[in-house]
Amino acid sequence: MYLIGKEEVDAVRKVIESGQLFRYRGGEGGETDGFEEEFAAKIRTEHTLAVTSGTAALICGLAGMGIGPGDEVIVPAYTFMATALAPLAVGAVPVIAEIDESLTLDPANLERKITPRTKAVIPVHMLGLPCDMETIGRIARDHGIRVLEDCCQAVGGSYGSKRLGSLGDAGAFSFNQFKIITCGEGGALTTNNNVLYERAMIYHDGGCVFRKHAEEMGIPFYAGSNFRMNEILSTILRVQLKRLDGIIEGLRREKRVMMEELCDEVAFSPNPINDPEGECATTLSLLLESRDDSRAFIDLITKKGIGASSPIDSGRHVYRNWEPILHKRGAHHPEYDPYRLTDSPPEYSPDMCPRTLSILERTVCIPTNPTRTAEQTQTIIQGIKQAAQQIAGKT
Ligand SMILES: *Cc1c(COP(=O)(O)O)cnc(C)c1O
């Protein structure tokens, strides 16, 4: 969202002047420790591990679950490609499942894609929209598979009485520049599972065995990597975290007005939402009857200067554009390629998820903005209304 200002600048200056940019130099109580504590309190999980990106959070989450070669991880056909790359990074392969009209993983299709090799599912709360966690949780329990929530686009959202990122075995968050709160690049893993947390901790810090906290850890050290967060980014995130509730409130306020005023239009229906109270409201998403209607609708409203697009055009978020995956080039080295490390690699093709493609091409997304005035919101609503009536009149 990039709502960032003087407070972040002051916080960064303080950290730089302290001469302490590395999280593990001075013992306890640094900015990263503080951020982890505050984020865990916000999401209401036992642990938070700050990492360098949402992708890193997904990878550490899967490593924490002990997932590896021969394993399958189910991901939705509509998400940023990183969700599908993460299983490959730990030696497993992604299996791609359909979404439903909520723009999130279709639980029925998830269940159909489960095989004896399935070890985990990554439901993605796309556009701040919560997945059907009740059904997904039940399916996961029935089949004994793990749940890693991809909350990269949904920090601050909830499902029922719980925060997104606290419903599955773990949650992965991103703070890159395009997310709800940001420090440029960054991420976090949340979990209540101690073993998962310690395994992820070791994966994220190859030097973990040399840290002060190493003696308190209960599992053997294995070869990790480096996805460590630093004090500059953590101090930015601590300020951003204070802005989060206000941002979400602003987004929800604007979306509520939009929904109230647009509920009678016949040209579209809002995409159904698994928890309308809990969604982050970053986007107004509308479902039209056909691809042609959605195209015409986007043309009409963009001509009025209103930002709108179809998720089918969002390139990297649609599975048929995930080139390395569709071509099964799963690693930098052939002997290390997870597609070669399994007896039965999944089949992919650009048309394997027709329902997802049909839903995406009929959907129109209009971003909300917490900084708009009531008048600016009204201008957008009136523009959408006029376009909707033109579309409805045509048919
Ligand atoms: C942004 C995003 C990611 C990856 O986050 P990075 O911080 O860019 O690595 C993963 N999944 C989804 C749904 C995202 O939107």
The ligand as a Gaussian input file, in Angstrom:
#p B3LYP/6-31G(d) Opt

LIG

0 1
 C        3.647000     -11.511000      -2.952000
 C        3.190000     -12.899000      -2.849000
 C        4.053000     -13.952000      -2.556000
 C        5.543000     -13.798000      -2.467000
 O        5.981000     -12.786000      -1.650000
 P        7.430000     -12.161000      -1.872000
 O        7.631000     -11.347000      -0.645000
 O        7.379000     -11.333000      -3.114000
 O        8.395000     -13.271000      -1.972000
 C        3.528000     -15.230000      -2.386000
 N        2.212000     -15.456000      -2.516000
 C        1.350000     -14.466000      -2.806000
 C       -0.112000     -14.777000      -2.912000
 C        1.801000     -13.164000      -3.006000
 O        0.929000     -12.212000      -3.330000

